Amino acid sequence: MSPARPAPLIRAGPGQAAPGYVSKTDMVAALIRELIITGELPAGEQLRQRDLAQRFHVSQTPVREAMRRLESEGLVVGDTHRGFTVVEPDDGPVEENFQIRAALESLGASLAARKIDEQGLAGLQALNDRMRAMEEDDPRYAALNREFHFAVYSCAGSPLLLTLMRLLWASLQGGPRVLRSHAESARQHDAILDALRAGDAAAASTRTYQHIMGAPH
């Protein structure tokens, strides 16, 4: 990994913890986690503690502690000789990951139905309309789909749920991949949106579960 990469996520000065983090370890773990989730640190990449320490303007101690934390979350794997590496995708538990995602996202939709406001609904509708208009091979679709689903998680008002979903999408290496058409996905998103508008938590949960588990994957 080249230490010359920019570090746009860092906001603190040298040796300072970013606002909202209780320690340098928290800060470094959050930054590396985000880089893995977004794919800037790809699967299989070796993570050199010295390079990361220079990148985030900290000593190697909080980097080492952050790595251990991320290892416990399943995002990196440690080796005595190679150090830490971003985990490779595991094709084995795909169905299990979809079941976990369906359960968590159904809960998120249920919570969102009780809390979402007009601004949140308008934002979701705008995202879905953009996705509906896209060609099937448009490379922007996946990012918009992720944005739609994470907007629902955000409307649920649960920081813990949001963190869990970030970790789950990271375990899927770039997020869930489905084979249905954009038009069908948009139609199912519309059904979820109707339930959210009505404040119907049960319907929002059920339709979200069906949307995820009904996808060919």
Secondary structure, DSSP 8 states (H G I E B T S, - for coil): --TTS--TT--S-TT---TT-SSHHHHHHHHHHHHHHHTSS-TT-EE-HHHHHHHHTS-HHHHHHHHHHHHHTTSEEEETTTEEEE----STTHHHHHHHHHHHHHHHHHHHHHH--HHHHHHHHHHHHHHHTS-TT-TTHHHHHHHHHHHHHHHTT-HHHHHHHHHHHHHTTSS----S-HHHHHHHHHHHHHHHHTT-HHHHHHHHHHHHHTS--
